[in-house]
Amino acid sequence: MKQFATQLIGYILIVGAILGLILSIAGLITVPKVEQQATDRALAGLDLLDRALLATAEGLSIADEALQDASDIAASLQTTTLGASQAVSDTIPLVNSVAALAGKDLPNSITAAQQALGAAESSAKVIDDTLSVLATLARLGGVEYQPSVPLHTSIAQVSDSLDSFSTSFSGMENGLITSAENLAHIESDITKMADSIGQIDANLTSTQSLIGQYQDVVADLQAESATIRERLPKWLQLLKWGAWLTLIWLAIAQLGLLSQGLEMIRRSQANKQAPSRTKSVDKGGL
């Protein structure tokens, strides 16, 4: 029974060793194909990665240029807006001055002129009356004094016409004061707009800086991809040789198992033959 078990184990070792040798040989044949397939797939993946990185880099470049243009436009707009605000600010004192002129100086001048015209009207009235009397009494040497509009009446008409100017100047003063107040509000709004545009420009600059960081990351990934593409064949070669050495070592180990199995079978058969020889010797002696 023991010899049968030993012989069975020997056959099992032989079969296992043969199967191991077959697998090892098949592995040695298959490894180059697997290496080539792995290389092709890895290179295809790297190509896809490179295209994606290239598209990303181009998109970031376009975005960077667009942000730069927008930042330039925002900066120019801010400068223009500040200029407009300054122009409005410079206009406010002028409007106030004109309002003061229309509300005080011009009315005062008109009043003074009307007072002077009043005095002139009185004098003209005296002159007109004197000339009329003299013309009536003496005919002034045949010269008649009959003006279509007496001098004092003309002066009175001029004085009366100045009244409308006072009213107009008063309305102009109110309008100019309102305009100055509106200009102050406009200046404030324009200044706030300029500040908002400046904040937009600052945000664009910050975003542009962030895009620059992304561009650096993409450039690093592209460099890493190029390095992997360059070193990949060497790495796969090392893996192939490592697999080959492992399979060869396994094949050698299978040879050891095969030798051990054969040895166990040989011993089992030798042990079977030994009792037969002993019985033959005993019979011959008898």
Stockholm file with secondary structure:
# STOCKHOLM 1.0

chainA/1-286         MKQFATQLIGYILIVGAILGLILSIAGLITVPKVEQQATDRALAGLDLLDRALLATAEGLSIADEALQDASDIAASLQTTTLGASQAVSDTIPLVNSVAALAGKDLPNSITAAQQALGAAESSAKVIDDTLSVLATLARLGGVEYQPSVPLHTSIAQVSDSLDSFSTSFSGMENGLITSAENLAHIESDITKMADSIGQIDANLTSTQSLIGQYQDVVADLQAESATIRERLPKWLQLLKWGAWLTLIWLAIAQLGLLSQGLEMIRRSQANKQAPSRTKSVDKGGL
#=GR chainA/1-286 SS CHHHHHHHHHHHHHHHHHHHHHHHHHHHHHHHHHHHHHHHHHHHHHHHHHHHHHHHHHHHHHHHHHHHHHHHHHHHHHHHHHHHHHHHHHHHHHHHHHHHIIIIIHHHHHHHHHHHHHHHHHHHHHHHHHHHHHHHHHTTTTCCCCCSSCHHHHHHHHHHHHHHHHHHHHHHHHHHHHHHHHHHHHHHHHHHHHHHHHHHHHHHHHHHHHHHHHHHHHHHHHHHHHHHHHHHHHHHHHHHHHHHHHHHHHHHHHHHHHHHHHHHHHHHHHHHHHHHHHHHHHHHHC
#=GC SS_cons         CHHHHHHHHHHHHHHHHHHHHHHHHHHHHHHHHHHHHHHHHHHHHHHHHHHHHHHHHHHHHHHHHHHHHHHHHHHHHHHHHHHHHHHHHHHHHHHHHHHHIIIIIHHHHHHHHHHHHHHHHHHHHHHHHHHHHHHHHHTTTTCCCCCSSCHHHHHHHHHHHHHHHHHHHHHHHHHHHHHHHHHHHHHHHHHHHHHHHHHHHHHHHHHHHHHHHHHHHHHHHHHHHHHHHHHHHHHHHHHHHHHHHHHHHHHHHHHHHHHHHHHHHHHHHHHHHHHHHHHHHHHHHC
//
